[in-house]
Amino acid sequence: MAASAILRVEKLKKYFPVKSLPFSRKRSFLKAVDDVTFTLHAGETLGIVGESGCGKTTVGRTIMRIYEPTSGQCWWRVGDSAETMEDFFCYKNAQMRRIRHQIQMIFQDPYASLNPRMTVQDIISEGLKANGLVSGGREMINTVADIMEKVGLLPEYMKRYPHEFSGGQRQRIGIARVIVMRPKVVICDEPVSALDVSVQAQIINLLEDLRSEFGLTYLFIAHDLSVVKHISDRIAVMYLGKIVEKTDTDRLFEAPLHPYTQGLLQAIPVPDPHQRKSGHRMLIAGDIPSPIDPPEGCRFVKRCSKAMDRCRVETPALLEVREGHEVACFLYPNPRE
């Protein structure tokens, strides 16, 4: 895996305005993403996990500029060197066209993400036409047929409409629409959560094959830890808009540091009943606080059994406490102090 950075997100924030109560002058914001920083290396898969509503999908959509960021920077490697990077959050529409086809997104719902009035051929070729990547005619048909075969669809299906396919086949169409653009980075927004378990495995294996064949880099967003463990090289754990832990996949599952991560891993169902009875299982108590009014200090303080007085007044920074292992928690000494 290449060590050079291809995309770097720094202090990303995305706040959504919330309608105030009548006669109230106070303007409220839903803090969906609050000060998120990470680096994506060429050729790797970085998984982002967390409970529903933690902001992981908003991170992906903000990077894509579907949502405009409230603040922060997103650096993109322009050439072959990681030293040459540009913050494309500053780009206008015309400038974004230069890199739009290089960052693509696979959406969660294969039923809602495809235009029901377009044929498979039109869906897959739409991006090619918009970016002028093929001349048209026979070249366009051959390109669509080739990519359909690579994702496991018969080329003779290209004149059919989305309603004629199963959920797994529709997601393959969505993947083909992305891969045909020959992107460098693909943001996978829970691409298998709406599919049957048997189909999930097929799609995950397909994504891994495509990564190897085309040299893709994935930002893989999911809530299913078993899926993320299978496909990811590194994992970032999000809670209430912030990344609380980030490290290699094996290390996260073997030695999680943050109490929230420990609780998530303890909540994974164990099929062996004898194994389930042995040992203490740390369950996360309470509900997720509102992102409109998050707790002061550590976001996890109201649900953490190890919370200290400091956690209620100070916000822990995401720091590297071990080599390659970052955590935002006061339980671990700050190596900079």
PATOR-217739 format. One record per residue (C-alpha): residue number from 1; residue in three letters; x, z, y. Coordinates in Angstrom, 3 decimals. Layout:
BEGIN
num=NUM	residuo=ALA	x=X	z=Z	y=Y .
...
This chain:
BEGIN
num=1	residuo=MET	x=0.000	z=0.000	y=0.000 .
num=2	residuo=ALA	x=1.361	z=-0.974	y=3.378 .
num=3	residuo=ALA	x=2.208	z=1.950	y=5.605 .
num=4	residuo=SER	x=1.614	z=0.133	y=8.899 .
num=5	residuo=ALA	x=-1.503	z=0.971	y=10.894 .
num=6	residuo=ILE	x=-4.066	z=-1.791	y=11.293 .
num=7	residuo=LEU	x=-6.690	z=0.263	y=13.156 .
num=8	residuo=ARG	x=-6.408	z=3.583	y=14.956 .
num=9	residuo=VAL	x=-9.322	z=5.586	y=16.357 .
num=10	residuo=GLU	x=-8.487	z=8.209	y=18.968 .
num=11	residuo=LYS	x=-10.816	z=10.918	y=20.329 .
num=12	residuo=LEU	x=-13.933	z=8.865	y=19.667 .
num=13	residuo=LYS	x=-17.158	z=10.256	y=21.106 .
num=14	residuo=LYS	x=-20.663	z=8.879	y=20.853 .
num=15	residuo=TYR	x=-23.436	z=10.815	y=22.585 .
num=16	residuo=PHE	x=-27.059	z=9.670	y=22.623 .
num=17	residuo=PRO	x=-29.231	z=10.789	y=25.545 .
num=18	residuo=VAL	x=-32.241	z=12.875	y=24.540 .
num=19	residuo=LYS	x=-35.486	z=12.917	y=26.495 .
num=20	residuo=SER	x=-35.710	z=16.182	y=28.441 .
num=21	residuo=LEU	x=-38.691	z=18.485	y=28.502 .
num=22	residuo=PRO	x=-41.222	z=17.981	y=31.319 .
num=23	residuo=PHE	x=-40.067	z=19.446	y=34.662 .
num=24	residuo=SER	x=-36.591	z=20.080	y=33.238 .
num=25	residuo=ARG	x=-33.592	z=18.887	y=35.228 .
num=26	residuo=LYS	x=-31.171	z=19.501	y=32.387 .
num=27	residuo=ARG	x=-30.119	z=16.323	y=30.597 .
num=28	residuo=SER	x=-29.440	z=16.758	y=26.894 .
num=29	residuo=PHE	x=-27.303	z=14.669	y=24.554 .
num=30	residuo=LEU	x=-27.178	z=14.327	y=20.799 .
num=31	residuo=LYS	x=-23.479	z=14.594	y=19.979 .
num=32	residuo=ALA	x=-23.384	z=12.300	y=16.951 .
num=33	residuo=VAL	x=-19.599	z=11.806	y=17.026 .
num=34	residuo=ASP	x=-17.439	z=14.264	y=18.914 .
num=35	residuo=ASP	x=-13.686	z=13.789	y=19.204 .
num=36	residuo=VAL	x=-12.912	z=11.899	y=15.974 .
num=37	residuo=THR	x=-9.371	z=10.638	y=15.354 .
num=38	residuo=PHE	x=-7.949	z=8.799	y=12.332 .
num=39	residuo=THR	x=-5.672	z=5.923	y=11.361 .
num=40	residuo=LEU	x=-6.484	z=3.149	y=8.912 .
num=41	residuo=HIS	x=-3.457	z=1.647	y=7.137 .
num=42	residuo=ALA	x=-3.345	z=-1.960	y=5.986 .
num=43	residuo=GLY	x=-4.496	z=-2.377	y=2.386 .
num=44	residuo=GLU	x=-5.921	z=1.118	y=1.886 .
num=45	residuo=THR	x=-9.415	z=2.525	y=1.488 .
num=46	residuo=LEU	x=-10.225	z=5.514	y=3.688 .
num=47	residuo=GLY	x=-13.391	z=7.317	y=2.641 .
num=48	residuo=ILE	x=-15.548	z=9.232	y=5.109 .
num=49	residuo=VAL	x=-17.891	z=11.788	y=3.520 .
num=50	residuo=GLY	x=-20.294	z=14.436	y=4.711 .
num=51	residuo=GLU	x=-23.919	z=15.509	y=4.695 .
num=52	residuo=SER	x=-26.648	z=13.300	y=6.132 .
num=53	residuo=GLY	x=-26.567	z=13.412	y=9.918 .
num=54	residuo=CYS	x=-22.885	z=14.321	y=10.205 .
num=55	residuo=GLY	x=-22.107	z=11.153	y=12.182 .
num=56	residuo=LYS	x=-20.222	z=9.079	y=9.625 .
num=57	residuo=THR	x=-22.428	z=5.985	y=9.987 .
num=58	residuo=THR	x=-22.254	z=6.285	y=13.778 .
num=59	residuo=VAL	x=-18.453	z=6.177	y=13.531 .
num=60	residuo=GLY	x=-18.634	z=2.847	y=11.692 .
num=61	residuo=ARG	x=-21.223	z=1.335	y=14.015 .
num=62	residuo=THR	x=-19.315	z=2.429	y=17.105 .
num=63	residuo=ILE	x=-16.109	z=0.852	y=15.818 .
num=64	residuo=MET	x=-18.109	z=-2.347	y=15.301 .
num=65	residuo=ARG	x=-19.395	z=-2.028	y=18.891 .
num=66	residuo=ILE	x=-22.986	z=-2.017	y=17.620 .
num=67	residuo=TYR	x=-23.053	z=1.229	y=19.602 .
num=68	residuo=GLU	x=-20.975	z=1.383	y=22.750 .
num=69	residuo=PRO	x=-18.651	z=4.424	y=22.677 .
num=70	residuo=THR	x=-19.213	z=7.279	y=25.100 .
num=71	residuo=SER	x=-15.454	z=7.738	y=25.305 .
num=72	residuo=GLY	x=-12.341	z=7.299	y=23.200 .
num=73	residuo=GLN	x=-10.091	z=4.463	y=22.117 .
num=74	residuo=CYS	x=-9.914	z=2.122	y=19.133 .
num=75	residuo=TRP	x=-6.585	z=0.374	y=18.711 .
num=76	residuo=TRP	x=-6.432	z=-2.872	y=16.751 .
num=77	residuo=ARG	x=-3.246	z=-4.488	y=15.415 .
num=78	residuo=VAL	x=-3.112	z=-7.875	y=17.098 .
num=79	residuo=GLY	x=-0.111	z=-9.426	y=15.332 .
num=80	residuo=ASP	x=1.936	z=-8.629	y=12.251 .
num=81	residuo=SER	x=3.613	z=-5.597	y=13.809 .
num=82	residuo=ALA	x=1.957	z=-2.202	y=14.136 .
num=83	residuo=GLU	x=3.796	z=-1.877	y=17.440 .
num=84	residuo=THR	x=1.501	z=-4.532	y=18.942 .
num=85	residuo=MET	x=-1.908	z=-2.868	y=19.232 .
num=86	residuo=GLU	x=-4.729	z=-3.248	y=21.747 .
num=87	residuo=ASP	x=-7.649	z=-0.974	y=22.580 .
num=88	residuo=PHE	x=-10.618	z=-3.276	y=21.968 .
num=89	residuo=PHE	x=-13.115	z=-0.759	y=23.351 .
num=90	residuo=CYS	x=-12.030	z=-2.220	y=26.691 .
num=91	residuo=TYR	x=-12.893	z=-5.780	y=25.634 .
num=92	residuo=LYS	x=-15.797	z=-7.671	y=27.147 .
num=93	residuo=ASN	x=-18.033	z=-9.944	y=25.042 .
num=94	residuo=ALA	x=-15.783	z=-12.997	y=25.361 .
num=95	residuo=GLN	x=-12.705	z=-10.965	y=24.396 .
num=96	residuo=MET	x=-14.481	z=-9.369	y=21.418 .
num=97	residuo=ARG	x=-15.029	z=-12.820	y=19.897 .
num=98	residuo=ARG	x=-11.282	z=-12.998	y=19.233 .
num=99	residuo=ILE	x=-11.449	z=-10.179	y=16.690 .
num=100	residuo=ARG	x=-15.148	z=-9.992	y=15.826 .
num=101	residuo=HIS	x=-14.755	z=-11.932	y=12.570 .
num=102	residuo=GLN	x=-11.752	z=-9.794	y=11.556 .
num=103	residuo=ILE	x=-13.771	z=-6.549	y=11.458 .
num=104	residuo=GLN	x=-16.930	z=-6.856	y=9.371 .
num=105	residuo=MET	x=-19.538	z=-4.431	y=8.061 .
num=106	residuo=ILE	x=-21.487	z=-4.113	y=4.810 .
num=107	residuo=PHE	x=-24.763	z=-2.346	y=5.543 .
num=108	residuo=GLN	x=-26.504	z=0.289	y=3.463 .
num=109	residuo=ASP	x=-29.901	z=-1.275	y=2.884 .
num=110	residuo=PRO	x=-29.749	z=-4.671	y=1.135 .
num=111	residuo=TYR	x=-33.458	z=-5.157	y=1.836 .
num=112	residuo=ALA	x=-33.320	z=-4.650	y=5.612 .
num=113	residuo=SER	x=-29.936	z=-6.236	y=6.346 .
num=114	residuo=LEU	x=-30.850	z=-9.799	y=5.286 .
num=115	residuo=ASN	x=-33.081	z=-12.114	y=7.290 .
num=116	residuo=PRO	x=-36.077	z=-12.925	y=5.028 .
num=117	residuo=ARG	x=-36.613	z=-16.279	y=6.787 .
num=118	residuo=MET	x=-33.114	z=-17.569	y=6.024 .
num=119	residuo=THR	x=-31.806	z=-19.030	y=2.776 .
num=120	residuo=VAL	x=-28.744	z=-17.567	y=1.098 .
num=121	residuo=GLN	x=-26.702	z=-20.523	y=2.306 .
num=122	residuo=ASP	x=-27.743	z=-19.924	y=5.912 .
num=123	residuo=ILE	x=-27.117	z=-16.167	y=5.675 .
num=124	residuo=ILE	x=-23.592	z=-16.555	y=4.300 .
num=125	residuo=SER	x=-22.626	z=-19.438	y=6.588 .
num=126	residuo=GLU	x=-24.062	z=-17.973	y=9.809 .
num=127	residuo=GLY	x=-20.824	z=-16.213	y=10.786 .
num=128	residuo=LEU	x=-18.730	z=-19.268	y=9.929 .
num=129	residuo=LYS	x=-20.827	z=-21.426	y=12.245 .
num=130	residuo=ALA	x=-20.834	z=-18.873	y=15.065 .
num=131	residuo=ASN	x=-17.056	z=-18.544	y=15.007 .
num=132	residuo=GLY	x=-16.269	z=-22.194	y=14.289 .
num=133	residuo=LEU	x=-14.307	z=-21.354	y=11.146 .
num=134	residuo=VAL	x=-15.415	z=-24.473	y=9.223 .
num=135	residuo=SER	x=-16.295	z=-27.966	y=10.362 .
num=136	residuo=GLY	x=-19.665	z=-28.094	y=8.592 .
num=137	residuo=GLY	x=-21.272	z=-30.414	y=6.071 .
num=138	residuo=ARG	x=-19.622	z=-30.564	y=2.675 .
num=139	residuo=GLU	x=-16.898	z=-28.077	y=3.646 .
num=140	residuo=MET	x=-19.549	z=-25.512	y=4.547 .
num=141	residuo=ILE	x=-21.403	z=-25.947	y=1.241 .
num=142	residuo=ASN	x=-18.183	z=-25.728	y=-0.777 .
num=143	residuo=THR	x=-17.115	z=-22.573	y=1.070 .
num=144	residuo=VAL	x=-20.480	z=-20.889	y=0.447 .
num=145	residuo=ALA	x=-20.495	z=-21.927	y=-3.217 .
num=146	residuo=ASP	x=-16.976	z=-20.611	y=-3.720 .
num=147	residuo=ILE	x=-17.692	z=-17.204	y=-2.188 .
num=148	residuo=MET	x=-20.948	z=-16.879	y=-4.146 .
num=149	residuo=GLU	x=-19.033	z=-17.308	y=-7.382 .
num=150	residuo=LYS	x=-16.515	z=-14.672	y=-6.311 .
num=151	residuo=VAL	x=-19.249	z=-12.080	y=-5.769 .
num=152	residuo=GLY	x=-21.024	z=-12.908	y=-9.037 .
num=153	residuo=LEU	x=-23.839	z=-15.189	y=-7.831 .
num=154	residuo=LEU	x=-24.622	z=-18.681	y=-9.091 .
num=155	residuo=PRO	x=-24.041	z=-21.362	y=-6.398 .
num=156	residuo=GLU	x=-27.334	z=-23.042	y=-7.302 .
num=157	residuo=TYR	x=-29.079	z=-19.997	y=-5.803 .
num=158	residuo=MET	x=-27.951	z=-20.865	y=-2.269 .
num=159	residuo=LYS	x=-31.303	z=-22.475	y=-1.357 .
num=160	residuo=ARG	x=-33.279	z=-19.385	y=-2.368 .
num=161	residuo=TYR	x=-34.556	z=-16.614	y=-0.074 .
num=162	residuo=PRO	x=-33.671	z=-12.879	y=-0.199 .
num=163	residuo=HIS	x=-37.046	z=-11.822	y=-1.660 .
num=164	residuo=GLU	x=-36.197	z=-13.771	y=-4.828 .
num=165	residuo=PHE	x=-33.294	z=-11.435	y=-5.663 .
num=166	residuo=SER	x=-32.922	z=-7.889	y=-6.978 .
num=167	residuo=GLY	x=-31.373	z=-5.108	y=-4.885 .
num=168	residuo=GLY	x=-27.954	z=-5.510	y=-6.473 .
num=169	residuo=GLN	x=-28.018	z=-9.273	y=-5.957 .
num=170	residuo=ARG	x=-29.028	z=-8.824	y=-2.325 .
num=171	residuo=GLN	x=-26.090	z=-6.512	y=-1.765 .
num=172	residuo=ARG	x=-23.827	z=-9.160	y=-3.287 .
num=173	residuo=ILE	x=-25.224	z=-11.614	y=-0.734 .
num=174	residuo=GLY	x=-24.400	z=-9.121	y=2.008 .
num=175	residuo=ILE	x=-20.871	z=-8.740	y=0.638 .
num=176	residuo=ALA	x=-20.460	z=-12.526	y=0.445 .
num=177	residuo=ARG	x=-21.560	z=-12.826	y=4.089 .
num=178	residuo=VAL	x=-18.728	z=-10.461	y=5.016 .
num=179	residuo=ILE	x=-15.962	z=-11.730	y=2.733 .
num=180	residuo=VAL	x=-16.484	z=-15.392	y=3.664 .
num=181	residuo=MET	x=-15.209	z=-14.502	y=7.161 .
num=182	residuo=ARG	x=-11.827	z=-13.500	y=5.662 .
num=183	residuo=PRO	x=-11.780	z=-10.200	y=7.583 .
num=184	residuo=LYS	x=-8.877	z=-7.778	y=7.714 .
num=185	residuo=VAL	x=-11.022	z=-4.632	y=7.869 .
num=186	residuo=VAL	x=-14.395	z=-4.078	y=6.197 .
num=187	residuo=ILE	x=-16.561	z=-1.084	y=7.121 .
num=188	residuo=CYS	x=-18.694	z=-0.207	y=4.094 .
num=189	residuo=ASP	x=-21.678	z=1.857	y=5.248 .
num=190	residuo=GLU	x=-22.954	z=3.505	y=2.057 .
num=191	residuo=PRO	x=-23.091	z=0.117	y=0.305 .
num=192	residuo=VAL	x=-24.310	z=1.496	y=-3.042 .
num=193	residuo=SER	x=-26.568	z=4.427	y=-2.104 .
num=194	residuo=ALA	x=-29.757	z=2.321	y=-2.286 .
num=195	residuo=LEU	x=-28.906	z=0.892	y=-5.723 .
num=196	residuo=ASP	x=-29.425	z=2.040	y=-9.312 .
num=197	residuo=VAL	x=-26.518	z=3.938	y=-10.850 .
num=198	residuo=SER	x=-25.599	z=1.128	y=-13.259 .
num=199	residuo=VAL	x=-25.596	z=-1.393	y=-10.412 .
num=200	residuo=GLN	x=-23.534	z=0.967	y=-8.233 .
num=201	residuo=ALA	x=-20.642	z=0.777	y=-10.682 .
num=202	residuo=GLN	x=-20.768	z=-3.026	y=-10.671 .
num=203	residuo=ILE	x=-20.683	z=-3.197	y=-6.857 .
num=204	residuo=ILE	x=-17.839	z=-0.675	y=-6.609 .
num=205	residuo=ASN	x=-15.789	z=-2.659	y=-9.134 .
num=206	residuo=LEU	x=-16.561	z=-5.853	y=-7.201 .
num=207	residuo=LEU	x=-15.345	z=-4.281	y=-3.947 .
num=208	residuo=GLU	x=-12.115	z=-3.185	y=-5.611 .
num=209	residuo=ASP	x=-11.538	z=-6.672	y=-7.040 .
num=210	residuo=LEU	x=-12.154	z=-8.266	y=-3.643 .
num=211	residuo=ARG	x=-9.775	z=-5.829	y=-1.953 .
num=212	residuo=SER	x=-7.005	z=-6.845	y=-4.334 .
num=213	residuo=GLU	x=-7.749	z=-10.569	y=-4.094 .
num=214	residuo=PHE	x=-8.100	z=-10.831	y=-0.313 .
num=215	residuo=GLY	x=-5.868	z=-7.970	y=0.824 .
num=216	residuo=LEU	x=-8.744	z=-6.128	y=2.489 .
num=217	residuo=THR	x=-8.718	z=-2.730	y=4.172 .
num=218	residuo=TYR	x=-11.836	z=-0.593	y=3.716 .
num=219	residuo=LEU	x=-13.410	z=2.181	y=5.739 .
num=220	residuo=PHE	x=-15.795	z=3.465	y=3.054 .
num=221	residuo=ILE	x=-18.660	z=5.654	y=4.300 .
num=222	residuo=ALA	x=-20.643	z=7.583	y=1.684 .
num=223	residuo=HIS	x=-22.216	z=10.913	y=0.817 .
num=224	residuo=ASP	x=-21.599	z=10.629	y=-2.939 .
num=225	residuo=LEU	x=-18.263	z=12.321	y=-3.619 .
num=226	residuo=SER	x=-17.886	z=10.800	y=-7.089 .
num=227	residuo=VAL	x=-18.115	z=7.283	y=-5.626 .
num=228	residuo=VAL	x=-15.647	z=8.069	y=-2.854 .
num=229	residuo=LYS	x=-13.227	z=9.649	y=-5.328 .
num=230	residuo=HIS	x=-13.231	z=6.484	y=-7.424 .
num=231	residuo=ILE	x=-12.546	z=3.976	y=-4.661 .
num=232	residuo=SER	x=-10.665	z=5.820	y=-1.885 .
num=233	residuo=ASP	x=-6.946	z=6.367	y=-1.327 .
num=234	residuo=ARG	x=-7.590	z=8.985	y=1.353 .
num=235	residuo=ILE	x=-10.694	z=10.939	y=2.360 .
num=236	residuo=ALA	x=-11.848	z=12.343	y=5.700 .
num=237	residuo=VAL	x=-14.571	z=15.014	y=5.549 .
num=238	residuo=MET	x=-16.998	z=15.121	y=8.501 .
num=239	residuo=TYR	x=-19.256	z=17.941	y=9.608 .
num=240	residuo=LEU	x=-21.596	z=17.811	y=12.607 .
num=241	residuo=GLY	x=-19.719	z=15.023	y=14.394 .
num=242	residuo=LYS	x=-16.167	z=16.192	y=13.692 .
num=243	residuo=ILE	x=-13.555	z=15.572	y=11.005 .
num=244	residuo=VAL	x=-12.745	z=18.943	y=9.426 .
num=245	residuo=GLU	x=-10.309	z=17.825	y=6.709 .
num=246	residuo=LYS	x=-8.316	z=14.713	y=5.848 .
num=247	residuo=THR	x=-5.860	z=14.065	y=3.034 .
num=248	residuo=ASP	x=-5.155	z=12.049	y=-0.127 .
num=249	residuo=THR	x=-8.044	z=11.797	y=-2.567 .
num=250	residuo=ASP	x=-6.342	z=13.609	y=-5.460 .
num=251	residuo=ARG	x=-5.164	z=16.438	y=-3.229 .
num=252	residuo=LEU	x=-8.613	z=16.908	y=-1.691 .
num=253	residuo=PHE	x=-10.273	z=17.337	y=-5.079 .
num=254	residuo=GLU	x=-7.483	z=19.503	y=-6.511 .
num=255	residuo=ALA	x=-6.831	z=21.795	y=-3.531 .
num=256	residuo=PRO	x=-9.420	z=21.565	y=-0.722 .
num=257	residuo=LEU	x=-8.618	z=23.778	y=2.254 .
num=258	residuo=HIS	x=-11.627	z=23.828	y=4.553 .
num=259	residuo=PRO	x=-14.516	z=26.101	y=3.456 .
num=260	residuo=TYR	x=-16.970	z=23.254	y=4.037 .
num=261	residuo=THR	x=-15.015	z=20.898	y=1.761 .
num=262	residuo=GLN	x=-14.793	z=23.618	y=-0.874 .
num=263	residuo=GLY	x=-18.558	z=24.068	y=-0.730 .
num=264	residuo=LEU	x=-19.175	z=20.324	y=-1.022 .
num=265	residuo=LEU	x=-17.005	z=20.067	y=-4.121 .
num=266	residuo=GLN	x=-18.628	z=23.136	y=-5.669 .
num=267	residuo=ALA	x=-22.029	z=21.501	y=-5.208 .
num=268	residuo=ILE	x=-21.121	z=18.534	y=-7.442 .
num=269	residuo=PRO	x=-23.273	z=18.796	y=-10.611 .
num=270	residuo=VAL	x=-21.339	z=19.688	y=-13.765 .
num=271	residuo=PRO	x=-22.792	z=18.136	y=-16.956 .
num=272	residuo=ASP	x=-21.353	z=20.797	y=-19.295 .
num=273	residuo=PRO	x=-23.624	z=23.917	y=-19.187 .
num=274	residuo=HIS	x=-20.852	z=26.174	y=-20.536 .
num=275	residuo=GLN	x=-18.487	z=25.035	y=-17.824 .
num=276	residuo=ARG	x=-21.231	z=25.597	y=-15.259 .
num=277	residuo=LYS	x=-21.576	z=29.268	y=-16.175 .
num=278	residuo=SER	x=-17.871	z=30.052	y=-15.932 .
num=279	residuo=GLY	x=-16.299	z=30.915	y=-12.598 .
num=280	residuo=HIS	x=-17.753	z=31.574	y=-9.167 .
num=281	residuo=ARG	x=-19.516	z=28.727	y=-7.384 .
num=282	residuo=MET	x=-19.325	z=28.897	y=-3.601 .
num=283	residuo=LEU	x=-22.547	z=27.433	y=-2.213 .
num=284	residuo=ILE	x=-23.027	z=26.572	y=1.458 .
num=285	residuo=ALA	x=-25.793	z=28.714	y=2.940 .
num=286	residuo=GLY	x=-28.164	z=27.809	y=5.739 .
num=287	residuo=ASP	x=-29.056	z=24.529	y=7.406 .
num=288	residuo=ILE	x=-26.993	z=22.182	y=9.558 .
num=289	residuo=PRO	x=-27.298	z=23.174	y=13.243 .
num=290	residuo=SER	x=-28.757	z=20.674	y=15.671 .
num=291	residuo=PRO	x=-26.230	z=18.150	y=17.043 .
num=292	residuo=ILE	x=-28.075	z=18.477	y=20.359 .
num=293	residuo=ASP	x=-27.024	z=22.130	y=20.626 .
num=294	residuo=PRO	x=-24.033	z=22.642	y=18.282 .
num=295	residuo=PRO	x=-22.482	z=26.112	y=17.922 .
num=296	residuo=GLU	x=-19.714	z=27.249	y=20.242 .
num=297	residuo=GLY	x=-16.263	z=27.289	y=18.666 .
num=298	residuo=CYS	x=-16.086	z=25.961	y=15.113 .
num=299	residuo=ARG	x=-19.060	z=23.765	y=14.208 .
num=300	residuo=PHE	x=-19.216	z=25.347	y=10.728 .
num=301	residuo=VAL	x=-19.138	z=28.969	y=11.923 .
num=302	residuo=LYS	x=-22.816	z=29.796	y=11.243 .
num=303	residuo=ARG	x=-22.584	z=28.713	y=7.590 .
num=304	residuo=CYS	x=-19.051	z=29.873	y=6.791 .
num=305	residuo=SER	x=-18.526	z=33.007	y=4.686 .
num=306	residuo=LYS	x=-14.935	z=33.284	y=5.967 .
num=307	residuo=ALA	x=-15.712	z=33.065	y=9.702 .
num=308	residuo=MET	x=-13.693	z=35.247	y=12.075 .
num=309	residuo=ASP	x=-14.333	z=36.316	y=15.669 .
num=310	residuo=ARG	x=-11.956	z=33.599	y=16.836 .
num=311	residuo=CYS	x=-14.082	z=30.935	y=15.150 .
num=312	residuo=ARG	x=-17.033	z=31.790	y=17.424 .
num=313	residuo=VAL	x=-15.203	z=31.146	y=20.691 .
num=314	residuo=GLU	x=-12.440	z=28.612	y=19.921 .
num=315	residuo=THR	x=-12.670	z=25.112	y=18.466 .
num=316	residuo=PRO	x=-10.006	z=24.537	y=15.782 .
num=317	residuo=ALA	x=-7.958	z=21.369	y=16.179 .
num=318	residuo=LEU	x=-7.331	z=19.002	y=13.266 .
num=319	residuo=LEU	x=-3.697	z=19.744	y=12.425 .
num=320	residuo=GLU	x=-1.335	z=18.917	y=9.573 .
num=321	residuo=VAL	x=-0.842	z=22.252	y=7.802 .
num=322	residuo=ARG	x=0.792	z=20.679	y=4.754 .
num=323	residuo=GLU	x=2.505	z=17.329	y=4.358 .
num=324	residuo=GLY	x=-0.195	z=14.676	y=4.512 .
num=325	residuo=HIS	x=-2.972	z=17.276	y=4.634 .
num=326	residuo=GLU	x=-4.854	z=17.924	y=7.887 .
num=327	residuo=VAL	x=-7.503	z=20.597	y=8.363 .
num=328	residuo=ALA	x=-9.418	z=22.045	y=11.315 .
num=329	residuo=CYS	x=-9.593	z=25.728	y=10.377 .
num=330	residuo=PHE	x=-8.098	z=28.989	y=11.704 .
num=331	residuo=LEU	x=-7.541	z=30.249	y=8.146 .
num=332	residuo=TYR	x=-4.322	z=28.240	y=8.082 .
num=333	residuo=PRO	x=-1.375	z=28.807	y=10.439 .
num=334	residuo=ASN	x=-0.748	z=26.312	y=13.206 .
num=335	residuo=PRO	x=2.653	z=24.718	y=12.463 .
num=336	residuo=ARG	x=3.102	z=24.054	y=16.190 .
num=337	residuo=GLU	x=2.934	z=27.729	y=17.155 .
